[in-house]
Amino acid sequence: IDDFFVLENETVSPDGDGFRDFLLVGYQTDEPGFLANITIFDAQGREIKQLTRNELLANEGQFQWDGVNDNGEKARIGIYILFIELFTPEGRKEIFKKTFVLAGQLSDWTTSFNEAWIASLGRLMNNE
């Protein structure tokens, strides 16, 4: 269950240029019946976007975020936390936290730097 959810990219830039315009959250299960709540928070812990609430998951799939908050406004550039509550068919609750960067227009250098920085932040969040 540790690798249940995967971020395709840890840096996204929803600027309409066709390059990493969406945060893509992929998942794969061994059995049907999982429910998920997925919420995006900013670095200060404020809720930015409720992606899904009590979503019944297929065996595999993907969620995406276009960088727009719950008020219909473009979210600010910065560090964000993807907070996932997963409910197993047996009723257990699992929590997943993944960090990512919402950036402006990306270049190869900024993408590499942001992904290395986010990996370090993720290790700190998980006390590694």
C-alpha positions in Angstrom: 0.0 0.0 0.0 3.0 2.3 0.4 3.2 3.0 -3.4 -0.5 3.1 -3.9 -0.4 6.7 -5.1 2.3 8.1 -7.4 2.8 11.7 -8.7 3.8 11.7 -12.3 5.8 14.9 -11.7 6.6 16.7 -8.5 6.7 20.1 -10.3 3.8 21.4 -12.3 3.2 24.6 -14.2 -0.4 25.1 -15.2 0.4 27.9 -17.6 -1.2 26.4 -20.7 2.1 25.7 -22.6 1.4 21.9 -22.8 4.3 21.0 -20.5 3.3 19.7 -17.1 0.1 21.8 -17.0 -1.6 19.3 -14.6 -0.7 17.6 -11.4 -1.3 13.9 -12.2 -1.9 11.5 -9.3 -1.9 7.9 -10.5 -3.0 4.9 -8.4 -3.3 1.2 -8.7 -5.1 -1.3 -6.4 -5.1 -5.0 -6.1 -8.8 -5.2 -5.4 -11.9 -3.0 -5.9 -13.7 -1.2 -3.0 -11.2 1.5 -1.9 -12.5 5.0 -1.1 -10.4 8.1 -1.3 -10.4 11.7 -0.1 -7.8 13.8 -1.8 -7.1 17.4 -0.7 -4.4 19.9 -1.6 -3.0 22.2 1.1 -0.5 25.0 0.8 2.7 25.1 2.8 0.9 27.0 5.6 -1.7 24.2 5.9 -4.6 26.1 4.3 -6.9 23.9 2.2 -6.6 25.0 -1.4 -8.6 22.3 -3.3 -10.7 19.3 -2.5 -10.0 17.0 -5.5 -12.3 14.2 -4.4 -14.4 13.2 -1.5 -15.5 9.6 -0.9 -14.5 8.6 -4.4 -14.9 4.9 -5.1 -11.6 3.9 -6.9 -11.3 1.6 -9.9 -8.5 -0.9 -9.9 -6.3 1.8 -11.5 -6.8 5.4 -12.5 -5.6 8.9 -12.3 -6.7 12.2 -10.8 -5.6 15.6 -12.1 -5.4 19.1 -10.8 -5.2 22.1 -13.0 -3.8 24.6 -10.4 -7.2 26.2 -9.7 -8.4 26.5 -6.1 -11.9 25.8 -4.7 -12.8 29.5 -5.4 -12.1 29.1 -9.1 -8.9 31.1 -8.9 -5.4 30.2 -10.0 -3.4 29.0 -7.0 -0.1 30.8 -6.2 3.3 29.6 -7.1 4.7 27.6 -4.1 5.0 24.4 -2.3 1.9 22.2 -1.8 1.0 19.1 0.0 -1.2 16.4 -1.5 -3.1 14.8 1.5 -4.8 11.5 0.7 -7.1 9.5 3.0 -7.5 6.0 1.7 -10.2 3.7 3.2 -9.6 0.0 2.5 -12.5 -2.4 1.8 -12.0 -3.8 5.4 -12.5 -0.3 6.8 -8.9 0.7 7.7 -7.8 4.2 7.0 -4.4 5.0 5.5 -2.9 8.4 5.2 -0.5 9.5 2.4 1.2 12.9 2.1 3.1 13.9 -1.0 4.8 17.3 -1.6 5.0 19.1 -5.0 5.7 22.5 -6.4 3.3 24.7 -8.4 5.7 26.7 -10.6 5.6 29.3 -13.3 6.9 28.5 -16.7 9.4 25.6 -16.4 12.8 25.1 -18.0 14.9 21.9 -17.6 17.1 23.5 -14.9 14.2 24.7 -12.7 12.5 21.4 -13.1 15.6 19.4 -11.9 16.2 21.8 -9.1 12.6 21.8 -7.9 12.4 18.0 -8.0 15.6 17.6 -6.0 14.4 20.1 -3.4 11.0 18.5 -3.1 12.6 15.0 -2.6 14.6 16.5 0.3 11.5 18.1 1.8 9.6 14.8 1.5 12.3 13.0 3.4 12.0 15.6 6.2 8.2 15.3 6.3 8.6 11.5 6.7 11.4 11.8 9.3 13.8 9.9 7.1 
